[in-house]
């Protein structure tokens, strides 16, 4: 038996050249020492849903643990982000159906919910960055991201409205404009509109590779557009079978003036994220969508997953793929874990 044991050892040493990979894994300190990617609070962008009125947070039923917050609640959330070293929050509105119309005109109102929340947060917590979504779906009665003629989304007419929306948000104090609409040419036009309005320092994080995905359902519930959506968004959001197209989209957005690019959804598209990060070498972000979040939370509630471990593992996967940062609803929870 002794000879046989040494024979196995000799064979393993011959096969591995004497390099035992498990040596580096045998203790927590050594695993930490050689860890290739490290998740930190600096990687987090916290998406927050804003609602009218005051009072207690309103739970989003399809997103356990996520609430719609009043403007005052958003200010408190921003203070929490500051205390947890989360650098940026991203604001999304729940727009009252009475304020929605065919053209999304409420998006252009300087006193709309997002603008009021932005000003309140900047007044109270100026050190936290604010990212605002540029798209019309939270404001349209048909639930699409642009202006429609019949069943068709009008690209150029939509871009004209989106430019005005971006300026309104920037003038309210938004730091990062996030065009999520996927209209052709919108980054160049928004950059020009911002510069013309004296908002040259306002950054653009383009949703460059935003796919027509099944993972957006809970988000649409959260902003109130899910039941309103007529048809689908496949004529402007990307086909999920394509990755070469994502490279072309990102290249075009960067040429048009985007400061940062994004892939959405995240986890099912890690190959695209890795490719864009490698191809362009610019700040590249991923959005852990509402569907990804809700799947994990549903499994946690059924006792099928360890929620904390699944959360950290998936967020680390984004970093491993090359993400500069992640928009995730887990932001405050993971930041609390890191602080602890």
MARLOSE-745251 format. One record per residue: residue in three letters; x negated, y negated, z of N, C-alpha, C, CB in turn. Coordinates in steps of 0.05 Angstrom, whole numbers, m for minus. Each point is the difference from the previous one (the first is absolute). Glycine has a CB too. Layout:
<atoms>
- ALA X Y Z X Y Z X Y Z X Y Z .
...
</atoms>
This chain:
<atoms>
- UNK m16 24 0 16 m24 0 m17 m25 0 36 25 24 .
- UNK m58 m23 m8 m18 m24 1 m12 m6 m27 m10 10 48 .
- UNK 1 11 m61 m11 m5 m27 20 m11 m19 m32 37 8 .
- UNK 57 m26 m7 21 m10 m18 5 m30 5 20 46 m1 .
- UNK m20 m54 27 6 m28 7 m21 m18 m13 23 14 43 .
- UNK m49 m6 m39 m21 m16 m12 1 0 m30 m28 10 40 .
- UNK 37 11 m52 3 1 m29 20 m21 m9 m12 49 m1 .
- UNK 35 m51 15 20 m20 m7 m12 m28 3 37 31 15 .
- UNK m51 m36 7 m12 m26 4 m20 m6 m21 6 6 49 .
- UNK m23 13 m57 m19 m4 m21 14 m7 m26 m32 32 21 .
- UNK 54 m18 m27 15 m6 m25 12 m28 0 10 49 m4 .
- UNK 1 m57 27 12 m26 2 m22 m22 m3 36 18 30 .
- UNK m59 m14 m17 m22 m19 m2 m10 m2 m29 m13 9 48 .
- UNK 12 14 m61 m9 0 m28 20 m14 m18 m24 43 8 .
- UNK 50 m39 m3 21 m12 m16 1 m30 4 26 42 2 .
- UNK m30 m51 23 3 m29 7 m26 m15 0 39 12 26 .
- UNK m62 2 m31 m26 m13 2 m6 m8 28 6 m16 m46 .
- UNK 7 29 65 m5 m6 28 16 m24 10 m44 19 m5 .
- UNK 60 m31 m12 15 m24 8 27 9 10 m23 m28 m34 .
- UNK 27 26 60 26 7 13 17 m25 2 m22 38 26 .
- UNK 42 m40 m42 17 m24 m1 15 m5 26 5 7 m49 .
- UNK 0 15 63 15 m2 25 m16 m13 23 26 40 m14 .
- UNK m52 m42 11 m16 m13 21 10 m28 7 m39 27 m14 .
- UNK 47 m42 m8 8 m27 4 29 m2 10 m31 m13 m37 .
- UNK 45 35 38 28 0 8 4 10 29 13 6 m48 .
- UNK m34 2 61 3 16 25 8 m17 24 m33 31 m18 .
- UNK 30 m58 17 8 m17 22 14 m25 m10 m39 18 27 .
- UNK 55 m29 m10 14 m25 m7 m19 m22 m7 38 13 29 .
- UNK m60 m16 m13 m19 m22 m5 m13 3 m27 m8 m4 49 .
- UNK 1 29 m57 m14 4 m25 20 m3 m24 m32 31 23 .
- UNK 57 m24 m19 20 m5 m21 3 m30 m4 24 43 11 .
- UNK m23 m58 11 3 m29 m3 m25 m12 m13 29 m1 41 .
- UNK m52 12 m34 m25 m11 m10 m2 1 m31 m22 14 43 .
- UNK 32 8 m55 m4 4 m29 26 m5 m15 m36 33 10 .
- UNK 56 m44 3 26 m5 m13 m4 m19 m23 25 9 43 .
- UNK m15 m2 m67 m4 m16 m24 18 m25 m2 m14 42 m23 .
- UNK 39 m39 32 19 m22 m1 12 m4 27 10 10 m48 .
- UNK m7 m34 56 11 m6 27 23 m20 m3 m46 8 21 .
- UNK 69 0 m11 23 m18 0 m2 m20 23 28 36 m20 .
- UNK m22 m61 14 m1 m21 20 24 m18 m2 m50 2 0 .
- UNK 55 m19 20 23 m18 m1 m4 m20 m23 6 5 49 .
- UNK m30 m10 m58 m5 m18 m22 11 10 m26 m40 m16 23 .
- UNK 47 42 m24 11 12 m25 30 m3 m2 m38 32 2 .
- UNK 51 m43 18 29 1 1 15 m25 m9 m7 32 38 .
- UNK 28 m28 m53 19 m21 m6 27 11 9 m26 m18 m40 .
- UNK 40 2 56 25 9 13 24 m11 m14 m24 3 44 .
- UNK 39 13 m59 25 m10 m12 22 m3 20 m13 23 m43 .
- UNK 26 m46 42 21 m7 19 25 m9 m15 m34 m13 35 .
- UNK 57 22 m26 26 m7 m13 13 m22 17 6 46 m19 .
- UNK 2 m68 5 11 m24 13 30 m1 m6 m45 m24 m4 .
- UNK 60 16 25 29 m3 m4 9 m27 12 6 50 3 .
- UNK 17 m58 m10 12 m24 10 9 4 29 14 m14 m46 .
- UNK m9 m8 61 12 2 26 m21 3 22 40 19 m21 .
- UNK m30 m13 45 m17 4 23 7 26 14 m5 m51 5 .
- UNK m7 55 18 7 23 15 m19 23 m4 47 m14 m2 .
- UNK m37 38 11 m17 24 0 m7 9 m28 21 13 43 .
- UNK m43 2 m46 m7 12 m26 22 18 m10 m49 m3 11 .
- UNK 53 5 m37 20 18 m12 m15 23 m13 32 m38 m9 .
- UNK m28 62 19 m14 24 m11 7 5 m29 m1 20 46 .
- UNK m19 m12 m61 4 9 m28 5 30 3 m29 m37 m22 .
- UNK 53 46 16 8 28 6 m18 20 m14 47 m16 6 .
- UNK m54 10 m31 m16 19 m15 m30 m1 5 35 m2 m35 .
- UNK m43 m17 53 m28 m3 7 m3 0 31 m9 m26 m43 .
- UNK 9 49 55 m1 1 30 m24 m15 11 22 44 m2 .
- UNK m16 m62 21 m21 m16 12 m5 m26 m13 m20 41 14 .
- UNK 34 m47 m36 m3 m25 m14 26 m17 3 m32 21 m34 .
- UNK 29 m47 38 23 m17 5 m1 m24 m19 1 14 48 .
- UNK 23 m26 m52 2 m26 m12 m2 m20 22 28 16 m39 .
- UNK m45 m37 36 m5 m19 22 11 m27 m8 m40 26 14 .
- UNK 50 m41 6 6 m28 m4 m25 m16 m5 41 5 29 .
- UNK m38 m30 m36 m24 m17 m4 m16 m1 27 24 m28 m36 .
- UNK m9 25 58 m14 m1 26 m14 27 5 34 m33 17 .
- UNK m21 55 m25 m12 26 3 m25 3 m16 45 18 10 .
- UNK m45 m30 m34 m24 1 m17 m23 m15 12 30 3 m40 .
- UNK m24 m25 53 m21 m15 14 m13 17 22 24 m44 m10 .
- UNK m7 58 25 m10 17 21 m16 23 m12 39 m12 29 .
- UNK m30 23 m52 m15 21 m13 m27 m10 m10 43 21 m14 .
- UNK m44 m46 5 m26 m11 m9 m19 m4 23 24 m23 m37 .
- UNK m13 16 61 m17 m2 23 m10 27 8 26 m39 16 .
- UNK m10 60 m19 m9 27 6 m22 8 m20 46 11 19 .
- UNK m42 m18 m44 m21 6 m20 m26 m13 7 36 4 m35 .
- UNK m34 m29 43 m25 m14 9 m13 14 23 20 m43 m15 .
- UNK m5 51 35 m11 13 23 m12 27 m6 33 m25 28 .
- UNK m22 38 m49 m10 27 m8 m21 m2 m22 44 18 12 .
- UNK m52 m42 m20 m20 m4 m21 9 10 m27 m35 4 35 .
- UNK 61 m5 m40 11 5 m27 m2 m26 m15 31 37 16 .
- UNK m46 m38 m38 m6 m25 m13 24 m13 m16 m46 16 m2 .
- UNK 64 1 m8 20 m10 m19 27 13 6 m35 m9 m35 .
- UNK 56 m7 33 27 12 0 13 m7 m27 5 m4 50 .
- UNK 12 22 m60 13 m4 m26 30 m2 6 m36 26 m26 .
- UNK 49 m47 16 28 m6 6 18 8 m23 m15 m37 29 .
- UNK 37 50 m22 21 8 m19 27 m7 11 m29 38 m18 .
- UNK 46 m51 2 26 m9 11 23 19 m4 m16 m45 m9 .
- UNK 33 46 29 27 12 m3 18 m24 m6 m9 40 32 .
- UNK 17 m42 m57 16 m23 m10 30 7 2 m37 m14 m30 .
- UNK 51 m4 43 29 3 2 12 3 m28 1 m27 43 .
- UNK 17 46 m48 12 4 m26 13 m26 m11 8 47 12 .
- UNK 2 m64 5 13 m25 m10 m20 m19 m13 34 5 36 .
- UNK m60 m1 m30 m21 m17 m12 m13 12 m25 m8 m18 46 .
- UNK 17 41 m54 m11 13 m23 16 m8 m25 m15 39 28 .
- UNK 1 m42 m50 14 m5 m26 m15 13 m22 19 m43 17 .
- UNK m10 39 m42 m12 13 m23 m29 m8 m5 46 2 m20 .
- UNK m53 m27 27 m26 m10 m6 m19 0 24 21 m28 m35 .
- UNK m11 35 59 m17 0 24 m7 m28 8 m18 43 m13 .
- UNK 36 m62 11 m6 m28 5 m9 m6 28 33 m11 m35 .
- UNK m25 27 55 m8 m5 27 m30 3 4 44 17 15 .
- UNK m57 m3 m33 m29 2 1 m14 m27 m3 4 47 m18 .
- UNK 10 m66 6 m12 m26 m6 7 m21 21 2 12 m49 .
- UNK 13 m4 69 9 m18 21 m23 m4 20 48 14 m6 .
- UNK m58 m39 9 m22 m4 19 8 5 29 m18 m34 m31 .
- UNK 44 36 36 10 6 27 10 29 2 12 m49 5 .
- UNK m20 66 m23 9 27 2 m14 14 23 8 2 m50 .
- UNK 1 23 56 m9 14 23 m30 4 1 44 23 0 .
- UNK m56 m16 m22 m29 5 0 m15 m25 5 7 37 m32 .
- UNK 2 m59 20 m15 m26 4 2 m9 29 10 m12 m48 .
- UNK 14 15 59 3 m9 28 m17 18 19 47 m16 m10 .
- UNK m47 42 5 m16 18 16 m30 m6 m3 35 35 m5 .
- UNK m43 m41 m20 m29 m6 m5 m8 m25 15 4 21 m45 .
- UNK 12 m42 44 m6 m25 14 m1 4 30 21 m26 m37 .
- UNK m2 41 48 1 5 29 m25 16 9 50 m1 m2 .
- UNK m58 21 m14 m23 16 8 m25 m16 m2 23 41 m16 .
- UNK m26 m57 m5 m24 m16 m3 m3 m21 22 3 8 m50 .
- UNK 20 m19 59 m1 m19 21 m9 12 26 36 m26 m23 .
- UNK m28 51 28 m5 13 26 m25 17 0 48 0 7 .
- UNK m55 13 m30 m22 18 m1 m16 m4 m26 26 34 28 .
- UNK m39 m57 m30 m13 m7 m26 m22 19 m8 12 m46 10 .
- UNK m23 60 10 m23 18 m7 7 26 m12 m23 m21 37 .
- UNK 49 27 m39 9 25 m13 8 m7 m29 16 20 44 .
- UNK m27 m4 m63 7 m5 m28 28 9 m6 m48 6 m12 .
- UNK 61 m19 m7 27 7 m9 0 6 m29 20 m29 36 .
- UNK m9 52 m43 3 9 m28 30 0 m6 m42 28 1 .
- UNK 50 m39 m24 28 m1 m8 4 14 m26 6 m44 25 .
- UNK 15 58 m27 7 15 m24 12 m19 m21 8 42 27 .
- UNK m18 m39 m52 12 m15 m22 14 19 m19 m36 m36 3 .
- UNK 62 37 m1 17 17 m16 28 m9 7 m32 40 m1 .
- UNK 51 m34 m16 27 m10 3 20 20 12 m9 m30 m37 .
- UNK 0 55 40 19 20 9 13 m5 27 m26 32 m26 .
- UNK 13 m46 45 14 m6 25 21 m22 m3 m40 14 25 .
- UNK 41 m26 m48 17 m24 m4 21 4 m22 m38 m28 15 .
- UNK 35 48 m32 19 4 m22 23 17 8 m37 m5 m32 .
- UNK 60 0 19 24 16 5 m1 27 m13 26 m43 5 .
- UNK m45 46 m24 m3 26 m15 m23 17 11 20 m22 m40 .
- UNK m36 11 58 m21 15 13 m25 3 m17 35 23 23 .
- UNK m38 m36 m45 m24 2 m16 m19 m23 6 26 22 m36 .
- UNK m51 m18 27 m22 m19 7 m1 m24 m18 m25 39 17 .
- UNK 42 m41 m37 0 m22 m18 27 m8 m9 m44 15 m15 .
- UNK 45 m33 m4 25 m10 m12 9 19 m21 m13 m48 9 .
- UNK 39 52 m11 11 20 m19 18 m13 m21 m2 34 36 .
- UNK 2 m22 m59 20 m6 m21 13 27 m7 m26 m41 m18 .
- UNK 51 45 28 12 26 m3 m15 20 17 15 m11 m47 .
- UNK m25 32 34 m15 21 15 m30 m4 m4 38 31 m6 .
- UNK m47 m53 m6 m28 m3 m6 m13 m21 18 10 12 m47 .
- UNK m34 m6 57 m15 m18 17 m16 m19 m19 m4 34 38 .
- UNK 8 m60 m34 m13 m20 m17 m27 m7 11 45 m18 m15 .
- UNK m67 25 2 m26 m3 11 m8 m30 4 m13 43 m22 .
- UNK 14 m58 0 m11 m28 2 18 m18 17 m20 7 m46 .
- UNK 46 m3 44 18 m16 17 m4 7 29 33 m2 m38 .
- UNK m38 28 44 m5 8 27 m26 m12 11 24 43 m9 .
- UNK m45 m44 m8 m25 m11 9 3 m30 7 m25 33 m29 .
- UNK 41 m47 14 4 m28 6 12 m4 28 7 m9 m49 .
- UNK 12 26 56 11 m2 27 m20 9 21 46 9 m19 .
- UNK m61 12 14 m20 10 19 m21 m21 6 8 46 m17 .
- UNK m16 m62 m3 m20 m21 4 11 m20 20 m18 6 m46 .
- UNK 43 m14 43 12 m19 18 3 12 28 25 m21 m38 .
- UNK m18 46 40 1 14 26 m27 m1 14 37 29 m17 .
- UNK m58 m23 2 m27 1 12 m8 m27 11 m12 37 m32 .
- UNK 18 m58 17 m7 m27 9 15 m7 26 m9 m14 m48 .
- UNK 35 20 49 16 m5 23 m12 14 25 41 m5 m29 .
- UNK m49 29 26 m12 16 22 m27 m12 8 24 41 m16 .
- UNK m40 m48 m3 m27 m11 6 3 m27 14 m19 24 m40 .
- UNK 38 m40 32 4 m26 13 10 3 28 9 m20 m45 .
- UNK 4 42 51 10 6 27 m23 9 18 45 12 m19 .
- UNK m68 m4 7 m23 8 16 m9 29 m5 16 m31 33 .
- UNK m5 44 m52 m9 27 m6 m29 0 m9 47 13 m14 .
- UNK m62 7 23 m29 2 m7 m5 18 m24 m10 m8 48 .
- UNK 26 29 m51 m4 20 m21 27 4 m14 m38 23 25 .
- UNK 38 m28 m51 23 6 m17 m2 28 m10 5 m49 m13 .
- UNK 16 65 16 m1 28 m10 21 5 m21 m16 14 45 .
- UNK 9 m19 m71 20 5 m21 4 30 m3 m15 m42 m24 .
- UNK 39 51 30 7 29 m1 19 7 m22 m8 2 49 .
- UNK 13 m21 m66 22 2 m20 m8 16 m25 15 m44 16 .
- UNK m41 45 m22 m10 14 m24 8 m11 m27 0 40 29 .
- UNK 6 m66 m29 4 m14 m26 m27 m5 m14 43 m21 18 .
- UNK m43 23 m44 m25 m5 m15 m8 m30 2 11 38 m31 .
- UNK m36 m43 37 m11 m28 m1 7 m16 25 4 3 m48 .
- UNK 8 9 68 9 m17 22 m23 m10 17 42 25 1 .
- UNK m65 m11 1 m22 m9 17 m12 m25 m11 m9 47 13 .
- UNK 4 m48 m39 m11 m25 m12 19 m24 4 m24 28 m34 .
- UNK 49 m23 30 19 m22 3 3 m9 29 25 17 m40 .
- UNK m25 2 59 2 m8 28 m26 m14 8 30 39 9 .
- UNK m53 m30 m17 m25 m13 6 1 m29 m10 m25 44 m1 .
- UNK 34 m48 m23 1 m27 m12 20 m17 16 m12 19 m44 .
- UNK 35 m8 51 20 m15 15 m10 m8 27 36 24 m25 .
- UNK m50 m6 39 m11 m6 26 m21 m22 m2 9 47 15 .
- UNK m26 m45 m35 m21 m20 m3 12 m28 m7 m32 36 m15 .
- UNK 52 m36 m2 13 m25 m8 14 m13 24 6 18 m46 .
- UNK 3 m1 65 13 m11 24 m19 m7 23 40 28 m13 .
- UNK m66 m26 8 m19 m6 20 m5 22 20 13 m47 m5 .
- UNK m6 72 m2 m3 23 17 m22 18 m9 49 m2 11 .
- UNK m72 m10 m17 m22 15 m12 m12 21 19 m10 m40 m27 .
- UNK 13 36 53 m11 19 19 18 23 6 m24 m38 20 .
- UNK 48 38 m30 19 22 4 m10 24 m16 39 m32 8 .
- UNK m41 55 5 m10 24 m13 22 16 m13 m37 1 34 .
- UNK 30 15 m53 19 18 m13 m10 29 3 13 m36 m33 .
- UNK 4 52 45 m4 29 1 20 12 m19 m18 0 48 .
- UNK 10 8 m72 18 10 m20 7 29 5 m19 m33 m33 .
- UNK 45 39 32 9 28 0 m6 10 m29 37 m7 36 .
- UNK m62 14 m40 m9 6 m28 10 27 m9 m40 m27 8 .
- UNK 39 47 9 10 27 m7 24 7 18 m47 15 m16 .
- UNK 70 m26 9 24 6 15 17 18 m16 m1 m45 24 .
- UNK 5 69 m13 14 22 m15 30 0 5 m43 26 2 .
- UNK 57 m17 m22 29 5 3 3 25 16 12 m23 m44 .
- UNK m9 20 70 m3 22 19 25 6 15 m48 m12 4 .
- UNK 50 36 6 22 8 17 m5 m7 30 10 37 m32 .
- UNK m33 m49 37 m8 m5 28 8 m28 10 m37 31 m8 .
- UNK 54 m45 m6 7 m28 8 28 m2 13 m28 m15 m37 .
- UNK 42 37 39 28 m1 9 4 m13 27 6 40 m25 .
- UNK m21 m33 46 4 m12 26 m6 m30 m1 m11 43 22 .
- UNK m9 m52 m37 m6 m28 m3 24 m15 m11 m48 10 m6 .
- UNK 60 1 m14 24 m13 m12 23 m2 20 m14 17 m45 .
- UNK 16 3 62 20 m3 22 m8 m23 18 9 50 m2 .
- UNK m34 m52 8 m9 m21 19 4 m28 m10 m34 32 16 .
- UNK 32 m36 m42 4 m27 m11 28 m4 m11 m49 m2 m11 .
- UNK 65 23 12 28 m2 m9 5 2 m29 6 m26 39 .
- UNK m25 36 m55 4 1 m29 6 28 m10 m31 m38 m4 .
- UNK 30 58 21 3 27 m9 27 6 m13 m31 13 35 .
- UNK 52 m21 m22 27 5 m10 7 m18 m24 13 14 45 .
- UNK m29 m35 m50 6 m19 m21 m14 7 m26 6 m34 34 .
- UNK m26 51 m33 m17 5 m24 17 13 m22 m40 5 30 .
- UNK 39 m18 m53 14 11 m24 m21 14 m17 36 m37 2 .
- UNK m33 62 m6 m19 15 m16 m26 5 15 19 m20 m41 .
- UNK m42 19 27 m25 4 13 m20 m20 m10 9 49 5 .
- UNK m34 m46 3 m21 m21 m6 m21 11 m18 9 m21 44 .
- UNK m3 41 m60 m21 13 m16 m9 m16 m24 19 43 15 .
- UNK m4 m64 m22 m9 m16 m23 m21 m20 8 45 5 m20 .
- UNK m50 m9 46 m21 m18 7 m20 12 21 31 m37 m9 .
- UNK m22 55 26 m19 14 17 m13 23 m15 26 m13 41 .
- UNK m50 22 m32 m15 19 m16 11 28 2 m40 m28 8 .
- UNK 35 43 m29 6 29 m2 m20 15 19 18 m4 m48 .
- UNK m7 20 66 m18 13 20 m18 21 m13 35 m9 34 .
- UNK m32 15 m59 m18 19 m13 m26 m13 m10 40 27 m13 .
- UNK m42 m53 15 m22 m15 m13 m20 m11 19 31 m12 m36 .
- UNK m57 15 29 m21 m13 15 m17 m18 m17 m1 39 31 .
- UNK m3 m32 m57 m14 m18 m18 14 m27 m2 m17 39 m26 .
- UNK 43 m38 27 16 m25 m2 m6 m17 25 36 24 m27 .
- UNK m40 m12 50 m6 m15 24 m26 m15 m3 25 34 28 .
- UNK m44 m23 m41 m26 m13 m4 5 m25 m18 m25 43 4 .
- UNK 41 m40 m25 6 m23 m17 15 m22 15 0 31 m40 .
- UNK 19 m22 56 16 m20 16 m19 m16 19 41 31 m3 .
- UNK m58 m16 17 m18 m14 19 m19 m18 m14 4 39 30 .
- UNK m15 m30 m53 m19 m17 m15 14 m26 m9 m25 42 m15 .
- UNK 50 m39 6 14 m24 m9 6 m19 23 21 28 m36 .
- UNK m13 m17 59 6 m17 23 m25 m15 10 37 31 13 .
- UNK m60 m17 m13 m25 m13 8 m8 m22 m20 m14 42 23 .
- UNK 17 m36 m48 m6 m20 m21 18 m24 3 m16 36 m30 .
- UNK 40 m32 39 19 m22 3 m3 m16 26 32 27 m27 .
- UNK m50 m18 45 m5 m16 24 7 13 26 7 m38 m28 .
- UNK 0 64 29 5 13 25 m25 1 17 37 27 m21 .
- UNK m34 m32 47 m23 2 18 m3 28 11 6 m48 12 .
- UNK 16 63 m10 1 27 10 21 16 m16 m14 m16 47 .
- UNK 11 42 m47 19 17 m14 11 21 20 m24 m8 m45 .
- UNK 46 20 37 13 20 18 11 23 m16 12 m37 31 .
- UNK m11 60 m18 14 24 m11 23 6 19 m43 18 m20 .
- UNK 66 m13 8 25 7 15 16 19 m16 0 m45 22 .
- UNK 9 68 m9 m6 9 27 m29 8 3 47 17 3 .
- UNK m54 m8 22 m27 5 6 m8 30 m1 1 m40 27 .
- UNK 9 55 m8 m9 28 3 3 17 m25 11 m5 48 .
- UNK 12 4 m62 2 16 m25 m18 m9 m23 47 10 14 .
- UNK m60 m34 m10 m15 m12 m22 m29 m6 9 42 m20 m18 .
- UNK m53 37 36 m28 m4 8 m19 2 m23 12 18 45 .
- UNK m6 m2 m65 m18 1 m23 m1 m26 m14 10 48 m5 .
- UNK 13 m62 2 0 m26 m13 m14 m21 17 44 12 m21 .
- UNK m40 m11 47 m14 m18 19 m30 3 m3 39 2 32 .
- UNK m48 23 m31 m29 5 m1 m11 m10 m27 5 40 31 .
- UNK 10 m35 m52 m9 m8 m27 m3 m31 m2 21 42 m20 .
- UNK m1 m56 29 0 m29 m2 m22 m12 18 49 0 m11 .
- UNK m52 10 35 m21 m10 18 m28 5 m12 30 9 39 .
- UNK m34 13 m51 m25 7 m13 m5 m16 m25 3 46 20 .
- UNK 18 m49 m36 m2 m13 m26 m6 m30 2 32 34 m18 .
- UNK m20 m47 37 m1 m30 0 m17 m11 23 45 0 m22 .
- UNK m48 14 43 m17 m10 22 11 m26 12 m38 21 m22 .
- UNK 64 m24 23 13 m24 12 17 10 23 0 m26 m44 .
- UNK 8 7 62 18 9 22 25 14 m11 m17 m38 29 .
- UNK 20 63 m21 22 16 m11 16 12 24 m28 12 m42 .
- UNK 54 m17 41 17 7 23 20 22 m8 m6 m47 19 .
- UNK 17 59 1 21 20 m4 23 m6 18 m33 35 m14 .
- UNK 57 m28 5 25 m4 16 10 27 8 11 m43 m23 .
- UNK m12 49 49 13 24 11 30 m6 1 m42 15 27 .
- UNK 56 m5 m47 28 m9 m4 19 10 22 m9 m1 m48 .
- UNK 33 m11 47 20 7 20 7 30 m2 19 m46 m3 .
- UNK m19 58 m21 6 28 m2 m22 17 12 25 m10 m41 .
- UNK m50 3 38 m22 14 13 3 m1 30 m30 m10 m40 .
- UNK 35 m14 50 3 m5 29 23 17 10 m18 m46 m4 .
- UNK 41 45 m9 24 13 10 m3 31 m1 28 m39 m15 .
- UNK m42 49 m5 m5 29 0 m15 9 24 0 m1 m50 .
- UNK m21 m14 57 m16 8 23 17 m2 25 m42 m17 m22 .
- UNK 57 m5 25 16 m4 24 22 21 3 m9 m49 m3 .
- UNK 21 57 m20 20 21 1 m12 26 10 25 m22 m38 .
- UNK m48 29 28 m14 24 9 m7 m1 29 m18 7 m46 .
- UNK 9 m31 55 m7 m3 28 25 4 18 m36 m33 m13 .
- UNK 58 21 4 25 3 17 10 28 1 11 m46 m13 .
- UNK m18 62 m7 8 29 0 m21 17 14 26 m8 m42 .
- UNK m47 m4 52 m21 16 13 m18 15 m19 30 3 38 .
- UNK m31 m11 m63 m15 15 m20 m29 m11 m3 43 11 m23 .
- UNK m47 m36 31 m26 m12 m3 m8 m15 26 7 m5 m50 .
- UNK m33 4 55 m10 m18 21 m2 m28 m13 m26 37 24 .
- UNK 43 m55 m16 3 m26 m13 m26 m16 0 47 0 12 .
- UNK m60 m2 10 m24 m16 2 m22 11 m18 11 m12 47 .
- UNK m14 38 m47 m21 12 m17 7 m3 m30 m10 33 37 .
- UNK 35 m29 m44 8 m3 m28 m4 m29 m10 33 38 6 .
- UNK m26 m57 12 m3 m28 m7 m29 m7 m5 39 m10 28 .
- UNK m57 17 m10 m28 m7 m4 m13 15 m23 m3 m8 49 .
- UNK 11 34 m53 m11 15 m22 8 m12 m27 2 41 28 .
- UNK 24 m49 m31 8 m11 m26 m13 m27 m5 43 25 4 .
- UNK m45 m42 17 m12 m26 m4 m30 3 m6 34 m20 31 .
- UNK m47 39 m19 m28 5 m6 m4 10 m29 m8 10 48 .
- UNK 28 4 m58 m2 10 m28 0 m24 m19 24 42 13 .
- UNK m10 m63 m7 m1 m24 m17 m28 m12 0 48 m9 10 .
- UNK m60 8 14 m27 m11 2 m20 18 m15 11 m20 44 .
- UNK m8 46 m42 m18 19 m14 3 m4 m30 4 33 38 .
- UNK 19 m39 m47 5 m3 m29 m11 m27 m10 40 29 3 .
- UNK m46 m48 15 m12 m25 m9 16 m25 7 m20 26 m35 .
- UNK 41 m23 51 17 m23 6 m15 m20 18 41 29 m4 .
- UNK m39 m55 m3 m11 m21 17 18 m4 24 m21 m22 m39 .
- UNK 47 29 36 19 m3 22 26 13 m8 m21 m42 15 .
- UNK 39 44 4 25 15 m4 24 m16 11 m25 44 1 .
- UNK 46 m47 m17 25 m10 11 15 24 12 2 m39 m34 .
- UNK 2 38 59 13 23 13 17 m9 24 m38 29 m14 .
- UNK 61 m16 16 19 m5 22 m11 11 26 38 1 m32 .
- UNK m59 15 31 m13 11 23 m20 m20 13 6 46 m19 .
- UNK m9 m69 7 m21 m19 8 m2 m5 30 5 m21 m44 .
- UNK 18 13 57 m3 m6 29 m6 25 16 31 m38 m6 .
- UNK m20 61 m2 m5 24 16 m29 9 m2 48 14 m8 .
- UNK m59 m14 m17 m27 9 m3 m19 m20 13 12 24 m43 .
- UNK m6 m50 42 m17 m20 13 1 4 30 9 m32 m38 .
- UNK 14 38 49 1 6 29 m17 24 7 46 m19 1 .
- UNK m46 40 m18 m16 23 5 m30 m7 0 36 29 m20 .
- UNK m43 m45 1 m29 m8 m2 m8 m16 24 3 0 m50 .
- UNK 14 m17 59 m7 m16 23 m2 17 25 23 m40 m20 .
- UNK m5 60 21 0 18 23 m25 18 0 50 m1 1 .
</atoms>
